[in-house]
Every structure is written in C-alpha cells, then in structure tokens.
Amino acid sequence: MSSPEAADSPAGSEPFSAGDEIPAHSEVIAVHVAELRQLFNEIDPAPFRNKDLDPDAEEFIVGWSREAPVGARLALLVDVDHPNGLVDEAALLREAVHEFFKQRALVARRRLRQLFRDGRTSLLIGLAFLGASIGIGDLIATWTTESRLGQIFRESLLIGGWVAMWRPLEVFLYDWWPIRAEARLFDRLATMPVRLASRSRASVAVSPGLSTEISHQARRGPLGSR
C-alpha cells in the first residue's frame, strides 16, 4: 500500500512524499508541522509507535473528521517542513496514528459499557423507588380517603418516583449514542490512509482522478487550517 517517493533523497534536498495512496474522493485532513515530532505529545515516554498525539493535533484531526460528510472516506496528509528522510518514516507515522485512534476507540467503548452498567443500576434503583412511591402513596390514600392532604402526599410521592427514573431514561435514550458515534469515528481514523510529504512539495501523489494541493498561504498556525 505504501508508495514512497524520493524516499532515498536527503531530508530537505528534494521534495519528499511517502506513505499510503490517498484514494479518490477522500476527505483529506491536511496537517502542517515543522518537524514530525511536533505531531506527538513530547512528554509521553512511550516508543514512537505508541506515543499519544499532541492534544492540539488530536483536536484538529478529530474536529476536521467530524465536519466531514457522513460516510466520507478519511485520509491524513502530514505536511512536514523538515522530514527525517528515513525510509520507514511514513510507515512509522501510519502505525502511530492508527494505534492512537485504535486505543481511543477502545476507551470510548469502555466508557459506553460503563455507561450501560450505570444505566442498568440506575434503572433498578429507579424502578424500586417508583414502585415504593406508588405503594406508599396508595396506602396513604387508603388511610386518608377524604383528606386533601393525603392526596397531596400521594401525588408528591408519585412525582418523586418518576423523577427517580430520570437518570436511567437519560442514559438509555440520549447519553449512549454520542459515545457510540465517537467510537465509530475513531474506528475510521484508525484505518485511514496516512501520507507524509515535505512542505516544499506543491502536491502529493494520490489515486488517479484526485489531485490534492497543499496551499501554504491557506495554512494558519502549526496544524494548518481548513
């Protein structure tokens, strides 16, 4: 899948482009850094393949992907001013990016499982409280058949019982689907093509029918701009 171009050229002497081909009609996430290490969290002591992305880089990539059309094929183009010129540099970058988002997807799914566990616990507590509220309310209504105060107590307990159902209903109706959507997005990012190019190159190789231009003037800040 990798298609190194000018991989044997010294860093900075010639245009450099290597890594995965970017398929036609992909949503290309273009990121610019001066050096590749700026893409990663410098305080993370893990080996390069397991390093976390820099928080700003992660926010930029995830934010761009969220704005992409639903179902669009994602691809990452890293435009670097000073590539190291290593033959396997693009492959290492792809592995690191894929591993990072794979772990993010796993974390999101763990959050989803924990949310459902909490939701089930809340549902049991809510149902028990609702049942107790209805039972106690009916008992009070039986004792105070003609009392207005008894009716107020009964209605208050019933309202309290339904309020106790608010949290489980929130979990199972609303809270779970944004987390699942996030996990699916991370899955897409964990399998997207990743290509590395030097900033001196005007364009990068992509599949036939697609031309991806790197506009230096359109960049704002170290991570680029849409």
N, C-alpha and C positions, 0 to 999 in steps of 0.2 A: 504494500500500500504506500510505503514511503517512496518519495521520488526526489532525492537530494539533487540540488542544482548548485554548481560551483562549490560543492562541499569541500573540495581539496584546496580551495583558494584561501590564502591567509586572511584572517579577520580584518576587515576594513579596506582591503586592497581591491576587491571586486564585489559587485552585488552578490548577495547570498540569499538563497531560498531553498528550504528543505522541509521535509515532513510529508504529511498526508495531502493528497489531492483534495481540493475543495470542490465538491460536486456542484453541478449547475443548479441554479435556482435556490442556493442555500442562503440563509440569513447569516451573513459573515459578521462576527463580533471582532472588530479591529481594535487591538490594544497596542499602544506605543510605550516602550520603556527604553532608557538609555542602555541598561545592562540587564541581562536576563534575571540576575539575582534579585532585582528590584520587584519582580513579579511575586516573590515569595516572602514569607514572614522571616525576617532576619534573625529573630530571637529563638526561632524553632531549631532545636539541636538535632532534629531527625535527619537521616540521609536525604539527599536531594529528591529521590523518588517519593518520599513520604512527607515532604515538607508541606505545611499549610500555605495556601496562597496569602499574600498580603491582604488585610481586610479591605483596603480600598479597591484592590484588583478584583477581589471576590464580589464586592458590591457592584462594581461596574459591569462585570460579566453577567452576573445574575440579573441585574436590572435591565440590561440590554435584552437578555433572553426572554424576560417576562413581557417585554414590549413587542416581541416578535409575533407574527401571525400564528394562530393556533395550528399546530401540526407542521410548522415550517422546519426544514432541516437546518440544524445549527452547525456552525463551523467557527473555529477560533483562529484568527490570524494575529500573530505576535510580531509586531514591527520593532526591531531592536537596533539601536544605533551602533552598538559595539558587540557583535556576536563573538563567541569564543573561537569559532571556526572548527569545533570538534565535529567529527563525522557523525557521532551519535547524539549530538546536542538536541536535535529536533525530536528524536525518539525519547530521550530522557524527559524533555518537556511534555510530550504527549502522555507518557506514563505518569508523571507527577500530577498533571491536570486531571487525568482520568481517575487516578487513585483518590485525589482530594474530593472530587464530586461524588465518587462512589461511597466514600465514608460519610459525606453529607447526606446522601440518600438513606444510608443505614441508620444514621442518627434520627432523621425525620421519621422513619418507620418505627423506630423505638419509641419516639415521642407519641406516635399515633397509637401504638399498642398500650402505652401507659395511660393515654387519654381514655381509651376504651375501658381499661381496667378501673380507672377512677369513675368513669361514667356508670359502669355496672354497679359499683359500690354505692354511688350516689343514688342510683335508681332503687336499689334495695332499701336504703335508708328512707328515701322519699316515699316509696310505697308503704313502708311500715308506718311512717309518721302520718301519711294521708289516711290510712286505714284506722289508726288510733284516733285521729281527729274526728273522723266520721262517726266512729263508735262512741266516743265520749260525747260528741255533740248530740247524737240520738238519745243517749242516756240522759243528758241534761234536759232535752226537750220532753222526755217522758216524765221526768220529775216536776217540771215546771210547764205544764201544758198551757196554762192561761197566762203565763208570765212573759211580758215583753222582754225582760232582761234575759230570760232563758233563751229566747230566740236569737238575741244579740250574741250571746256566748256561743250558741250553736253555729251561727253564720261565721263568727270570727274564727272558730276552730277549723271550719271547712276552708276558709280562705287561707289560713295558715298552712293547712295540709297541701293545698295546691301550690303555694309559694315554695314549699319544700321540694316540689317536683321541678322547679325552675332549672336547677343546675343539670340534672340528667337530661332534660329536654334540650337544653342549650348544647350539651355535648353531642347528642345523637342527631340533632337537627342542623347545627351550624358549625361547631368547632372542628369537626373531623375533616371536612372536605378541603379546607385550605392547606392542611398539613399533607394530605394525600397528593394534592396538586403540586406542592413543593417537592415531595419525594419523586414524583414523576418528572418534574423539571430537572432535578439533579441527575436522574437516570439518563435523560437526553444529553446533558452536559458531560456525563461520564463516558459517553460513546461518540461524541462529536469529533470530526476530523480536526487536527491541530497542525498548523503550519507556522514555520518560523521564517522570517525574511529580514534582511537588513534594511535600514531606513533609506539607504542610498538607492534602493531599487524602486523604480516607478510603479511596477506592477508585479504580481506573483502568478505562478503557474496554477491554473485551475482546469477543471474539466472542460472539454470543448463546449463552446456556446456560452461560457461565462467569463467575463473579464473583470477582475477585481482590482481597482486602482487604489493606491494609497495616496491620499491627499494630505500633504504635510501642512498646508495652510489651514485645513479644517480641524487640525488637532488643537485641543486646548488642555493643557496640563499633561502630566506624565502618563496618563492612561488613555489619552485620546478623547474623542467626542464623536457622537453620532452625527 
